[in-house]
Amino acid sequence: MASRNDLDAWMWVQACELVGQAQRLHQQFFRPAGPDPRAAAWEPPVDVFEDEREIVIVVAMPGVPAERVQLSREDGALWVRGARPLPLSGSGHRVRHLEIPYGVFERRIALPPGAFHVGPPQLRDGCLVLHLLKL
């Protein structure tokens, strides 16, 4: 049976890992934009699934219209770039509280070695879904 000290140490390690994860997520979603308005201000979260036939990438970006998304392949990675506009832009409303990231985003998704055919992108339930068929 584990001693009380072992359990305390384990809980401390778990707590530190969770704090680190929370800090990384905060930096990922709320990176301050630089002076260039085209510079990426946030990164959408990504899930990647794989089987013997394909890699499926799901990029969460609710509120982003399809025409604001660009895909490119560079140096063994897939880049997803775009912009989420403020929903009430130009309406005269002042921002009182803002948690959802807006503006230009980009995300680099590393790909394993190999050749892939990228199927047509699909927007489903606020997520971009990409199927990369293995060749």
Backbone bond lengths (Angstrom), bond angles and torsions (degrees), N, CA, C in turn:
res aa  C-N    CA-C-N  psi(-1)  N-CA   C-N-CA  omega(-1)  CA-C   N-CA-C  phi
1 M - - - 1.444 - - 1.521 109.32 -
2 A 1.320 116.99 142.28 1.456 121.38 -178.49 1.522 110.26 -72.34
3 S 1.336 115.04 144.57 1.461 119.35 178.47 1.529 109.97 -79.57
4 R 1.294 116.18 166.32 1.472 121.51 178.89 1.530 110.09 -60.84
5 N 1.336 117.58 -38.36 1.465 121.30 178.55 1.519 111.51 -64.14
6 D 1.339 117.31 -38.99 1.461 120.74 177.53 1.526 111.07 -63.27
7 L 1.323 116.34 -43.49 1.466 120.44 178.99 1.522 111.59 -65.52
8 D 1.335 116.88 -41.61 1.465 120.31 177.92 1.525 110.85 -62.76
9 A 1.323 117.12 -42.34 1.465 120.96 179.45 1.529 110.50 -64.97
10 W 1.324 115.90 -42.25 1.465 119.50 179.03 1.524 110.83 -62.40
11 M 1.348 116.59 -45.02 1.465 120.60 179.47 1.526 110.78 -63.14
12 W 1.329 117.42 -38.01 1.462 120.93 179.43 1.534 110.68 -65.47
13 V 1.303 117.24 -43.02 1.466 121.50 177.78 1.528 110.16 -62.18
14 Q 1.324 116.86 -44.67 1.470 120.35 178.75 1.531 110.99 -62.17
15 A 1.308 117.64 -42.16 1.471 121.43 179.95 1.525 110.52 -64.12
16 C 1.319 117.01 -42.70 1.472 120.42 178.90 1.523 111.18 -64.23
17 E 1.321 117.01 -39.91 1.461 120.12 177.67 1.518 111.21 -64.06
18 L 1.326 118.09 -40.71 1.461 121.36 178.70 1.526 111.60 -66.03
19 V 1.325 117.30 -40.23 1.463 120.25 177.51 1.527 109.58 -63.86
20 G 1.316 117.88 -42.76 1.463 121.38 177.61 1.514 111.88 -61.84
21 Q 1.321 116.16 -41.76 1.465 120.41 178.46 1.527 110.52 -64.17
22 A 1.315 117.33 -42.43 1.465 120.93 178.69 1.525 111.07 -62.93
23 Q 1.322 117.42 -40.25 1.462 120.61 178.36 1.525 111.07 -65.14
24 R 1.331 117.38 -41.51 1.472 120.79 178.43 1.526 110.75 -63.56
25 L 1.334 117.02 -42.59 1.463 120.18 178.23 1.524 111.20 -63.85
26 H 1.321 116.75 -41.67 1.459 119.65 178.87 1.525 110.61 -61.85
27 Q 1.320 117.69 -44.86 1.461 120.96 178.71 1.521 110.40 -65.39
28 Q 1.314 117.36 -37.08 1.461 121.57 -178.52 1.524 110.67 -64.26
29 F 1.314 117.68 -42.70 1.453 120.80 -174.51 1.520 113.89 -88.68
30 F 1.306 118.69 -24.71 1.458 120.28 -173.35 1.519 112.21 -128.36
31 R 1.302 115.72 50.73 1.448 121.72 175.78 1.525 107.18 -76.31
32 P 1.322 119.76 125.60 1.462 119.23 -178.94 1.531 110.92 -64.92
33 A 1.322 114.82 137.03 1.460 120.43 177.88 1.520 109.01 -73.59
34 G 1.292 116.56 144.56 1.454 121.32 177.87 1.517 110.77 -82.49
35 P 1.326 116.34 -167.51 1.462 119.79 -178.33 1.533 113.13 -68.21
36 D 1.323 117.10 -21.23 1.464 120.79 178.84 1.529 108.67 -83.18
37 P 1.341 118.68 114.49 1.465 119.85 -177.38 1.525 112.97 -65.92
38 R 1.334 117.89 -14.89 1.458 120.50 178.11 1.523 112.11 -88.04
39 A 1.337 117.18 -8.09 1.463 120.85 -179.94 1.522 109.51 -69.53
40 A 1.328 115.58 141.95 1.468 120.41 -178.57 1.515 110.33 -64.23
41 A 1.331 115.54 132.87 1.448 121.43 179.49 1.523 112.26 -105.21
42 W 1.337 117.09 -15.97 1.466 119.28 -179.29 1.517 110.12 -155.36
43 E 1.334 115.58 164.46 1.465 123.02 178.11 1.523 108.68 -123.13
44 P 1.322 117.34 127.14 1.465 118.07 177.10 1.526 110.83 -73.64
45 P 1.333 118.51 148.12 1.464 120.74 176.32 1.528 109.89 -71.27
46 V 1.325 115.08 149.60 1.461 122.29 -174.16 1.522 109.88 -133.42
47 D 1.338 116.18 139.35 1.462 122.58 168.96 1.522 106.91 -115.66
48 V 1.330 117.12 140.21 1.464 122.11 179.48 1.528 108.38 -127.03
49 F 1.332 115.26 128.26 1.465 122.29 179.04 1.520 107.85 -121.75
50 E 1.337 116.82 149.35 1.464 119.89 -178.67 1.518 110.38 -144.33
51 D 1.314 115.19 142.91 1.460 121.38 167.46 1.525 106.94 -135.69
52 E 1.320 117.19 -167.87 1.476 119.69 -175.41 1.524 112.85 -70.36
53 R 1.334 118.32 -17.68 1.470 121.75 -176.60 1.526 114.47 -100.97
54 E 1.334 116.62 -33.16 1.456 118.24 -170.79 1.522 112.41 -155.39
55 I 1.330 113.67 167.39 1.456 123.18 169.94 1.526 105.40 -115.92
56 V 1.323 116.21 131.26 1.458 120.77 177.72 1.529 107.27 -114.32
57 I 1.325 115.42 126.74 1.462 121.75 -179.75 1.522 107.90 -114.79
58 V 1.334 115.65 129.71 1.462 121.67 177.99 1.526 107.28 -118.40
59 V 1.336 115.91 120.26 1.461 122.25 -177.86 1.531 107.78 -113.42
60 A 1.323 116.93 117.45 1.468 121.08 -179.06 1.520 109.54 -80.13
61 M 1.329 115.90 117.75 1.463 120.26 178.80 1.528 110.11 -154.84
62 P 1.336 116.37 61.57 1.463 119.37 179.61 1.521 110.94 -60.57
63 G 1.322 114.87 143.27 1.455 120.18 178.98 1.506 114.45 84.22
64 V 1.329 117.69 2.78 1.466 120.57 179.21 1.520 108.51 -99.08
65 P 1.336 117.76 115.57 1.467 119.56 178.55 1.526 111.27 -68.72
66 A 1.326 116.06 148.57 1.467 121.85 -177.04 1.520 112.19 -55.14
67 E 1.324 117.37 -36.38 1.466 119.52 -177.46 1.527 113.12 -70.70
68 R 1.327 117.60 -7.97 1.468 120.96 177.87 1.532 112.53 -101.02
69 V 1.330 117.26 10.23 1.466 121.32 -178.72 1.526 109.58 -111.04
70 Q 1.322 115.78 134.42 1.463 122.22 176.53 1.526 108.64 -126.00
71 L 1.329 115.97 138.18 1.466 122.22 176.59 1.513 108.69 -116.61
72 S 1.321 116.14 140.75 1.465 120.24 173.71 1.522 108.60 -150.43
73 R 1.331 114.98 153.52 1.471 121.23 176.40 1.505 107.90 -113.45
74 E 1.334 114.87 127.52 1.459 121.41 -179.04 1.521 109.30 -146.76
75 D 1.307 116.43 131.20 1.476 122.09 170.67 1.524 113.96 47.54
76 G 1.319 118.00 52.25 1.458 121.34 175.95 1.513 114.21 72.16
77 A 1.316 116.18 22.04 1.467 119.34 -179.66 1.518 109.71 -141.94
78 L 1.292 114.12 159.57 1.458 122.20 173.61 1.523 106.75 -109.09
79 W 1.318 116.75 129.99 1.462 122.05 178.84 1.520 109.11 -106.97
80 V 1.308 116.43 131.76 1.459 122.52 173.30 1.530 105.70 -115.58
81 R 1.329 115.17 120.84 1.465 120.61 -178.38 1.522 108.94 -129.63
82 G 1.316 115.84 152.48 1.446 119.63 177.73 1.512 111.65 175.00
83 A 1.323 115.03 -160.67 1.461 120.43 -179.89 1.516 109.32 -150.28
84 R 1.320 115.41 140.14 1.460 121.72 172.39 1.525 106.39 -107.63
85 P 1.340 116.43 114.86 1.469 118.87 -178.94 1.523 111.48 -76.98
86 L 1.322 116.08 152.83 1.464 120.14 172.12 1.525 108.01 -65.17
87 P 1.324 118.27 132.11 1.462 119.95 -174.30 1.528 114.12 -68.30
88 L 1.317 118.77 -26.18 1.463 121.41 -177.95 1.525 111.59 -114.66
89 S 1.314 116.53 28.58 1.460 121.34 -178.70 1.528 110.15 -58.94
90 G 1.315 116.02 132.25 1.457 121.31 177.77 1.511 114.31 78.83
91 S 1.327 118.59 5.57 1.462 121.18 -176.96 1.526 113.15 -88.38
92 G 1.322 116.72 -10.03 1.457 119.81 -177.13 1.515 113.63 90.83
93 H 1.325 117.90 -4.60 1.463 121.18 178.24 1.528 109.96 -72.58
94 R 1.320 116.25 142.18 1.462 122.45 172.81 1.522 108.17 -94.06
95 V 1.292 116.34 147.14 1.463 120.72 176.37 1.522 108.22 -79.59
96 R 1.322 116.32 122.99 1.464 121.72 176.97 1.523 110.67 -100.42
97 H 1.320 115.65 -32.77 1.467 120.90 -178.46 1.524 106.78 -155.34
98 L 1.314 117.26 132.15 1.464 120.32 -176.54 1.519 109.21 -139.47
99 E 1.328 117.22 116.57 1.457 122.33 176.43 1.523 111.96 -117.63
100 I 1.317 117.25 -29.24 1.462 121.05 -179.03 1.519 108.15 -78.42
101 P 1.337 118.05 127.96 1.471 118.90 -179.55 1.531 111.29 -73.56
102 Y 1.322 115.42 138.40 1.458 122.75 178.23 1.524 108.43 -127.04
103 G 1.313 114.98 165.16 1.453 120.76 177.98 1.517 110.58 102.34
104 V 1.308 114.18 -161.23 1.457 121.98 -175.89 1.527 109.86 -74.84
105 F 1.337 116.01 137.52 1.457 121.02 176.70 1.524 109.36 -132.24
106 E 1.321 114.57 160.16 1.457 120.89 170.32 1.514 108.38 -155.16
107 R 1.326 113.85 151.87 1.463 119.90 178.97 1.509 108.52 -145.20
108 R 1.319 116.72 127.37 1.462 123.40 175.28 1.507 107.44 -97.35
109 I 1.346 115.77 126.24 1.460 121.26 -179.65 1.524 107.06 -117.97
110 A 1.314 116.91 111.07 1.457 121.10 -179.43 1.527 109.73 -66.35
111 L 1.321 115.59 138.07 1.461 121.37 178.18 1.520 109.52 -109.63
112 P 1.322 117.22 146.28 1.470 119.00 175.51 1.528 109.28 -70.10
113 P 1.319 117.08 163.16 1.464 119.08 177.55 1.526 110.77 -59.75
114 G 1.311 116.12 148.13 1.453 120.63 178.37 1.512 111.22 132.85
115 A 1.319 114.74 173.12 1.462 121.45 178.55 1.522 109.14 -102.98
116 F 1.332 115.86 141.96 1.454 121.86 -177.26 1.516 110.34 -136.33
117 H 1.296 114.79 149.75 1.462 121.11 168.76 1.524 106.52 -109.80
118 V 1.328 116.22 119.14 1.456 120.70 -179.43 1.521 108.24 -85.60
119 G 1.326 115.95 116.96 1.455 121.16 178.14 1.520 110.78 -71.97
120 P 1.318 116.58 174.43 1.465 119.28 -179.99 1.527 111.43 -64.02
121 P 1.319 116.92 134.90 1.474 119.53 179.22 1.521 110.65 -66.69
122 Q 1.323 114.79 146.36 1.465 121.21 178.45 1.522 109.03 -125.90
123 L 1.320 117.21 136.79 1.457 121.45 172.23 1.526 107.28 -103.75
124 R 1.349 115.20 116.47 1.466 121.05 -179.21 1.517 110.01 -134.83
125 D 1.314 115.82 125.57 1.464 121.59 174.81 1.531 112.44 51.22
126 G 1.316 117.10 41.35 1.456 121.19 177.73 1.517 114.38 79.53
127 C 1.337 116.89 10.90 1.465 120.33 -179.41 1.533 109.67 -125.23
128 L 1.305 115.74 142.74 1.454 122.30 170.68 1.521 106.17 -86.66
129 V 1.332 117.22 126.06 1.462 121.73 179.92 1.523 107.72 -116.02
130 L 1.332 115.37 124.57 1.465 122.08 -179.00 1.519 109.71 -120.28
131 H 1.328 115.86 132.41 1.460 121.59 175.62 1.519 107.67 -110.07
132 L 1.334 116.50 119.53 1.460 122.17 177.00 1.522 107.51 -108.63
133 L 1.316 115.47 105.42 1.470 120.10 -179.48 1.521 109.60 -78.80
134 K 1.315 115.81 133.16 1.465 120.81 178.50 1.518 109.27 -76.48
135 L 1.311 116.95 132.90 1.469 122.03 178.86 1.508 110.78 -98.41
